[in-house]
Amino acid sequence: KNCEKIHYIAPNIYCCGAGTAADTEKTTELISSQMELLRMNTGDGQSRVVTACTMLKRMLFRYQGYVSAALVLGGCDVNG
């Protein structure tokens, strides 16, 4: 297996993934692009970790287990 295990979400947020490689890759790409759009719309300098966590939770819950991705989200923002 030759795949990335650490995925970029935002400049201050990264995500480690396990499970189906395609599912983890596409899930993190989607959340990363949504975070970028949110950052441009709000004009904030840094993304909040709780926002990325909420987006990931909602997406994974929406597909009820059909997306085989186990993710660990980590980062540092204004709240620490």
Backbone bond lengths (Angstrom), bond angles and torsions (degrees), N, CA, C in turn:
res aa  C-N    CA-C-N  psi(-1)  N-CA   C-N-CA  omega(-1)  CA-C   N-CA-C  phi
1 K - - - 1.454 - - 1.523 109.16 -
2 N 1.307 115.47 133.71 1.452 120.28 179.22 1.524 107.64 -134.52
3 C 1.319 116.51 88.88 1.455 120.03 -179.05 1.527 109.91 -143.85
4 E 1.308 114.87 160.39 1.458 120.94 178.99 1.521 109.67 -75.96
5 K 1.318 116.46 136.02 1.463 121.08 177.80 1.523 111.82 -105.28
6 I 1.328 117.28 -20.26 1.464 121.34 178.59 1.520 107.41 -111.41
7 H 1.329 115.52 121.72 1.457 121.24 -173.90 1.529 110.58 -113.36
8 Y 1.316 115.30 140.68 1.470 122.95 177.76 1.527 109.05 -79.70
9 I 1.334 116.42 130.14 1.462 121.70 173.43 1.532 109.26 -111.00
10 A 1.314 116.05 -49.60 1.467 123.32 179.16 1.529 106.52 -151.85
11 P 1.337 117.72 169.25 1.476 118.32 -179.38 1.527 114.00 -56.28
12 N 1.319 117.22 -27.14 1.461 120.82 -178.74 1.525 112.93 -111.44
13 I 1.344 118.42 7.87 1.463 122.05 -176.51 1.525 109.39 -135.92
14 Y 1.328 115.73 130.33 1.461 122.10 174.30 1.519 108.93 -129.30
15 C 1.327 115.86 163.92 1.451 121.34 -174.81 1.522 108.85 -139.76
16 C 1.325 117.22 134.37 1.454 122.06 175.03 1.514 108.34 -102.96
17 G 1.324 116.59 135.72 1.451 119.44 -173.88 1.504 113.89 -126.11
18 A 1.339 114.86 149.32 1.456 123.10 173.13 1.519 106.88 -137.83
19 G 1.309 115.48 157.54 1.459 119.51 -178.39 1.512 109.37 116.21
20 T 1.304 116.41 -154.71 1.456 120.88 178.78 1.525 109.09 -66.44
21 A 1.333 115.84 124.48 1.465 120.74 -173.78 1.519 111.91 -59.26
22 A 1.326 117.85 -42.10 1.466 120.76 -179.07 1.530 110.87 -65.15
23 D 1.328 116.76 -39.57 1.465 119.96 179.90 1.527 111.53 -65.94
24 T 1.323 117.00 -45.11 1.470 119.07 179.82 1.520 110.87 -65.42
25 E 1.332 116.58 -40.53 1.472 120.61 -178.91 1.525 111.62 -63.75
26 K 1.315 116.69 -49.68 1.465 120.06 -177.71 1.527 111.96 -69.57
27 T 1.324 117.07 -36.00 1.466 120.28 177.92 1.523 110.48 -62.91
28 T 1.324 116.94 -47.48 1.466 119.55 -179.15 1.527 111.77 -69.40
29 E 1.332 118.03 -33.78 1.476 120.33 176.00 1.527 110.64 -63.92
30 L 1.321 116.27 -43.07 1.460 120.77 -179.85 1.525 111.12 -63.79
31 I 1.320 117.47 -46.58 1.465 121.19 -179.87 1.519 110.14 -66.04
32 S 1.335 117.22 -38.06 1.464 120.52 178.45 1.522 111.25 -62.09
33 S 1.337 117.15 -43.76 1.468 119.59 179.48 1.525 111.41 -68.26
34 Q 1.333 117.22 -37.35 1.467 120.10 177.02 1.525 111.26 -65.50
35 M 1.334 116.97 -38.15 1.468 120.39 177.46 1.522 110.90 -66.46
36 E 1.322 117.12 -38.26 1.472 121.13 178.30 1.526 110.26 -64.33
37 L 1.330 117.40 -44.59 1.467 120.69 177.95 1.521 111.10 -62.84
38 L 1.318 117.15 -41.46 1.466 120.93 178.44 1.526 110.49 -63.37
39 R 1.330 116.25 -41.52 1.473 120.68 179.66 1.524 110.58 -63.62
40 M 1.337 117.42 -39.37 1.466 120.14 179.25 1.533 111.13 -71.18
41 N 1.325 117.49 -37.71 1.468 120.35 -179.66 1.520 112.71 -69.32
42 T 1.329 117.08 -38.76 1.465 119.81 -176.57 1.522 112.61 -88.20
43 G 1.334 117.36 -22.15 1.457 120.27 -179.18 1.511 113.28 78.85
44 D 1.335 117.17 10.49 1.464 120.40 178.38 1.521 109.86 -73.85
45 G 1.306 115.56 148.61 1.454 120.08 178.61 1.511 112.24 -77.74
46 Q 1.330 116.24 -39.89 1.457 121.20 -177.17 1.511 110.77 -119.16
47 S 1.320 115.64 143.85 1.460 120.46 173.74 1.521 108.60 -83.03
48 R 1.319 116.20 150.89 1.459 120.34 178.08 1.520 109.54 -93.20
49 V 1.314 115.92 139.22 1.456 122.15 -178.41 1.524 110.33 -63.57
50 V 1.310 117.39 -38.10 1.463 120.69 -178.88 1.530 111.10 -65.04
51 T 1.318 118.03 -31.01 1.463 121.36 177.07 1.525 110.29 -67.46
52 A 1.327 117.23 -45.35 1.458 120.91 177.92 1.526 110.69 -63.83
53 C 1.315 116.86 -39.55 1.461 121.42 178.75 1.528 110.73 -62.88
54 T 1.317 117.03 -44.02 1.464 121.20 179.56 1.522 111.15 -64.51
55 M 1.334 116.80 -41.79 1.471 120.02 178.29 1.529 111.14 -62.45
56 L 1.338 116.50 -43.73 1.457 120.33 178.85 1.522 111.56 -63.79
57 K 1.333 116.82 -44.60 1.466 120.42 -179.89 1.514 111.57 -60.63
58 R 1.311 116.38 -44.74 1.469 120.24 -178.84 1.524 111.49 -64.78
59 M 1.329 116.13 -41.27 1.457 118.25 -179.27 1.517 111.54 -66.84
60 L 1.328 117.26 -46.47 1.460 120.17 -178.78 1.528 111.49 -66.59
61 F 1.326 117.97 -35.40 1.462 120.76 177.78 1.526 111.17 -68.92
62 R 1.316 116.57 -35.83 1.465 121.51 -179.03 1.530 111.02 -59.20
63 Y 1.339 117.22 -37.01 1.455 120.59 -177.11 1.529 113.51 -92.41
64 Q 1.320 118.70 1.87 1.467 124.71 169.77 1.528 114.34 47.21
65 G 1.314 118.39 45.30 1.452 121.22 175.79 1.513 115.57 92.59
66 Y 1.326 118.93 -7.73 1.456 120.79 178.42 1.527 111.96 -74.72
67 V 1.320 116.77 -20.01 1.464 121.14 172.22 1.515 106.51 -94.94
68 S 1.320 116.16 111.97 1.466 121.58 -175.37 1.529 109.58 -90.41
69 A 1.323 115.75 78.47 1.459 120.65 -178.84 1.520 109.15 -137.12
70 A 1.317 116.08 124.59 1.458 122.27 172.76 1.524 106.14 -108.68
71 L 1.314 116.92 118.52 1.464 120.88 -172.02 1.521 111.44 -123.45
72 V 1.322 115.24 142.23 1.467 122.46 173.02 1.515 105.71 -117.99
73 L 1.332 115.50 116.58 1.460 121.99 -176.05 1.522 109.72 -99.78
74 G 1.321 116.59 136.97 1.457 119.87 178.68 1.511 111.19 -148.72
75 G 1.323 115.41 149.36 1.447 119.55 178.64 1.513 111.18 178.67
76 C 1.309 115.47 -179.31 1.449 121.74 179.26 1.512 108.21 -133.72
77 D 1.336 116.78 130.97 1.459 120.89 179.65 1.522 109.30 -135.29
78 V 1.331 116.49 -163.52 1.463 121.18 -176.44 1.528 112.33 -62.81
79 N 1.321 117.18 -23.29 1.465 121.06 -178.48 1.522 112.73 -93.23
80 G 1.324 116.53 -0.42 1.453 119.38 176.27 1.475 116.02 105.81
